[in-house]
Amino acid sequence: AHRLLALGIRPDDRVAVCMDRSTDMVAALLGILKAGAAYVPLDPDYPADRLAYMLENSAPAVVLIQRALQASLPATNARVMVLEEQDFATQPTGNPQVSGLHASHLAYVIYTSGSTGLPKGVMNEHGAVVNRLLWMQDAYTLSAADAVLQKTPFSFD
């Protein structure tokens, strides 16, 4: 979050994430949200033309990617930031202060399957995410001792 803010990222900016499932991916998503920006998940297994379309259509300010996947990233006008595990260890531990962030700001942009043509980016707001999480907590009464399986890719809503 701190590195993104230092780059000038602010609420409603989009940050694409092209990473394999990992703790680094989770840290990247949390960092984007803590910076007040919206993440755009890019599944590294998608065909290059789909990734290129999503990058062009979503117009992210920054793309976060793992070094091993960098060669598969289509050309983009966005700034590309290669993340390594050691990058996370050197960041400040405190939460950044983001001014002007509201529930109506974007939290993420997820792309449809494109079964009826080109995929469409669906914009989801922070307020909707919080509403969903509050409902889940009420419905499932999760505690810190619980574990939840995440089976679908992070690019699937």
C-alpha positions in Angstrom: 0.0 0.0 0.0 2.8 2.4 0.9 4.6 1.8 -2.4 1.4 2.4 -4.4 0.7 5.6 -2.5 4.3 6.8 -3.1 3.6 6.3 -6.9 0.6 8.6 -6.6 -2.1 5.9 -6.5 -5.4 7.3 -5.1 -9.1 6.2 -4.8 -10.7 4.8 -8.0 -7.3 4.2 -9.6 -7.0 0.7 -11.0 -4.1 -1.6 -10.2 -3.9 -4.8 -12.2 -2.5 -8.0 -10.5 -1.1 -10.8 -12.6 0.1 -13.4 -10.1 -0.1 -17.1 -9.3 -2.1 -18.1 -6.2 0.2 -17.3 -3.3 0.5 -15.3 -0.1 2.2 -12.6 -2.3 -1.0 -12.4 -4.3 -3.1 -11.9 -1.1 -0.7 -9.3 0.2 -0.9 -7.5 -3.2 -4.7 -7.4 -3.1 -4.8 -6.2 0.5 -2.2 -3.5 -0.3 -4.2 -2.2 -3.2 -7.3 -2.0 -1.1 -5.5 -0.4 1.8 -4.2 2.2 -0.7 -7.8 3.0 -1.6 -7.4 1.7 -5.2 -9.2 -1.0 -7.1 -7.6 -4.2 -8.2 -8.1 -5.8 -11.6 -7.3 -9.5 -11.3 -5.5 -10.9 -14.4 -5.3 -14.7 -14.4 -1.8 -15.6 -15.8 -3.3 -18.6 -17.5 -5.5 -16.5 -19.7 -4.6 -16.2 -23.4 -2.3 -13.3 -24.3 -5.0 -11.6 -26.4 -7.5 -11.7 -23.5 -5.0 -10.2 -21.1 -4.1 -7.5 -23.6 -7.8 -6.6 -24.0 -8.3 -6.5 -20.2 -5.2 -4.3 -19.8 -6.3 -1.9 -22.5 -9.9 -1.8 -21.4 -9.3 -1.4 -17.7 -6.4 1.2 -18.2 -4.6 0.4 -14.9 -2.1 2.9 -13.5 0.1 0.1 -12.3 0.5 -3.7 -13.0 1.8 -5.8 -10.2 3.4 -9.0 -11.4 5.7 -11.8 -10.3 9.1 -12.0 -12.0 8.4 -15.5 -13.3 5.3 -14.2 -15.2 6.8 -11.0 -16.5 7.6 -12.4 -20.0 4.0 -13.5 -20.5 2.6 -10.0 -19.8 1.3 -8.3 -23.0 2.6 -4.8 -23.8 0.9 -2.1 -21.7 1.1 1.6 -21.1 0.8 1.0 -17.3 3.8 1.1 -15.0 4.9 -2.5 -14.3 6.0 -3.3 -10.8 7.7 -6.7 -10.3 7.0 -8.0 -6.8 9.2 -10.4 -4.9 8.6 -11.8 -1.5 11.5 -9.8 0.0 9.7 -6.6 -1.2 6.9 -7.2 1.3 9.3 -7.7 4.2 10.8 -4.2 3.8 7.5 -2.3 3.8 6.2 -0.3 6.7 3.9 -2.3 9.0 1.4 0.4 9.8 -1.7 1.0 7.8 -1.4 4.0 5.5 -3.8 7.0 5.8 -5.9 7.4 2.7 -7.9 10.6 2.7 -11.1 11.0 0.8 -11.9 7.3 0.5 -15.6 6.5 0.5 -17.8 3.4 0.2 -18.7 4.5 -3.4 -15.1 4.2 -4.6 -14.1 1.2 -6.7 -12.7 -1.9 -4.9 -12.2 -4.1 -7.9 -13.0 -4.6 -11.6 -13.8 -8.2 -12.5 -14.2 -9.3 -16.1 -17.1 -11.5 -17.3 -16.4 -14.7 -19.3 -17.0 -13.0 -22.6 -19.4 -15.7 -23.7 -21.5 -13.2 -25.6 -18.6 -11.4 -27.2 -15.8 -9.5 -25.5 -15.4 -9.7 -21.7 -17.0 -6.8 -19.9 -15.4 -5.2 -16.8 -17.9 -5.1 -13.9 -17.0 -2.4 -11.4 -17.6 -3.2 -7.7 -17.5 -0.6 -4.9 -16.0 -0.9 -1.4 -19.4 -0.5 0.1 -20.7 -3.6 -1.7 -17.7 -5.6 -0.6 -18.2 -4.6 3.0 -21.9 -5.4 2.7 -21.1 -8.9 1.4 -18.6 -9.6 4.1 -21.0 -8.5 6.9 -23.6 -10.8 5.4 -21.2 -13.7 5.3 -20.2 -13.1 8.9 -23.8 -13.0 10.0 -24.7 -16.1 7.9 -21.7 -18.2 8.9 -20.5 -16.7 12.2 -16.8 -17.2 11.3 -14.2 -16.9 14.0 -10.4 -16.5 13.9 -10.2 -20.3 14.4 -12.1 -21.0 11.2 -10.5 -21.7 7.7 -12.3 -21.0 4.5 -11.5 -22.8 1.2 -11.0 -20.5 -1.8 -11.3 -22.8 -4.8 -12.1 -20.5 -7.6 -9.4 -18.2 -9.2 -9.1 -14.7 -7.8 -10.2 -13.4 -11.2 -13.6 -15.2 -10.9 -16.4 -13.4 -9.0 
